[in-house]
C-alpha cells in the first residue's frame, strides 16, 4: 500500500482510497453499476420473444442470447474478484463497466443472432469484472460502523432495480412496439457513463491488495467446461453432436477440479466443500436457482408468444420475488437467528416446489392472472424464505477469513444453475412441444390451436421440472440438517 503523509489524516479511511465526503459518490457508482447487471439479468427474458422474431432466431439461438451472458459471468465472476485485488478495485470495476456498456451498444445494433450471442458474451465478461466489485467498493469506502447502512441502501436499490427491470422492458415493448427491444440495451449507455464519471471523481487512490497470481488456467477450464456442457444440452434438441460436447464438458470439468485441487491460488478452493454444511447449502443453491431460472426464462416466453399476454403483464410475474424478499428480510433474519437457516430454507423450498406444481397443473387453463400469477406469488414468498438463509448457511459453515471466498463461490454456483437449467429445460421444452404436435417452434409467436396447446404442454413440463429440483433442494437440506443434529 502506498504510504500516506506523516501528518494525521482523519479525513481519509485507513484502508481506502477516497475521502469521507466522497463516500456517497462511491456508493452511487456501485448502485448504478449494479443496476446495469440486475436489470440486464431480468429484462432480457421479457424482450426475448421480440428479439427472436426481429432477428429470426431459432430456439437454441434464443437460449444462447441468455446463456452466452450467463456462461462468461458464471465462469469468470471469481476471477473478476481476484482481478480487483490484483490490479486495483476501482480500475477493474471501471473496466467492467466500460466493457458492459460497449457490449450493450453492440446488442442494441445487433443485425443477426450470431452477432447478438457474441455481444452478450462480451457483456458477461464485463459483468464478471463489475459485479464482484460493487460490495467491495462499499466495504473499502465506509468504515465498519457505517458500512451496514451503506450496504442496506445498496441492497434496497438492487431489489428495486431488479423488480423495475422487467417492468421497464414490458412498458417499452408494450407501448413502443416489438423493435423497441433495442432501446432496452441502449439505456445502459447513459447509466454506465454516469457510474464511471462519479467513480472517477470519488476515488483518490486505487489500492491493490498484494501480488497474488490470477488463476488463468482455472478460468479457462471453467469457461470451457461449462460452455461444453451447456452447448451439449442445447444440441439434444437438434441433430448436432450433443454427446460429444457433453463428454468433452465432463472431461474438462474433471480437469478443472484436478487443477483447483493443486493450484496455489485457486479460483474455487475445493477445501471449502469438505464441510458438509457448506456442500449442502451450495447443492441447495444450485437446485433452487435452477428451478427459478427455468421459470423466469420460459414463463414470459410462453405467455407472450402463445397466450397473448402483453410484455408489461408478463413482467408482473417478477414483482412478487422482489416485493417479498424486501419486505420479509427482517422477520426471516430473526427466524434464522432463532431456529437456524436449514429449517427456514426447507420450508421455503417446499413452498417454491408447491408453487411450481400449481403453475404446471393450471397451465392448460391458460389463465395468467387467475392461476399462473398467484402461483408465482407463492413462489416469491417461498424464495423470500430461501435467499437470505442460504447465504447465512454458507457464511456459518466457514471461518471468518473465508467468508468473501465462500460468498463468491455461492454466487457463482447460483449463476451456473441458471446457465445449465436454461440449456437443459430448453431441450425439455422443445421435445415436449414436438411430442404435442406443435406446428411451429416453442417460443415463436403464433395463434394456431396446435401451437398454443403444444406451447402450454411444454411450459407445464418446465414447471413440473422446476418443482422437482426445488423439492430435491428441500430434501437435501433437511438430510444435511438431520445428519448434523445426530
Secondary structure, DSSP 8 states (H G I E B T S, - for coil): -----SS--TTB-TT-SSBGGGHHHHHHHHHHHHHHHHHHHHHHHHHHHHHHHHHT--HHHHHHHHHHHHHHHHHHHHHHHHHHHHH-HHHHHHHHHHHHHHHHHHHHT--SHHHHHHHHHHHHHHHHHHTTHHHHHHHHHS-HHHHHHHHHHHHHHHHHHHHHHHHHHHHHHHHH-GGGHHHHHHHHHHHHHHHHHHHHHH-S-----------HHHHHHHHHHHHHHHHHHHHTTSSS-HHHHHHHHHHHHHHHHHHHHH-TT-SS-GGGGGSHHHHHHHHHHHHHHHHHHHHHHHHHHHHHHTS---HHHHHHHHHHHHHHHHHHHHHHHHHHHHH-HHHHHHHHHHHHHHHHHHHHHHGGGT-IIIIIHHHHHHHHHHHHTTHHHHHHHHHHTS-GGGHHHHHHHHHHHHHHHHHHHHHHHHHHHHHHHHHTT-SS-TTS----HHHHHHHHHHHHHHHHHHHHHHHHHHHHHHHHHHHHH-
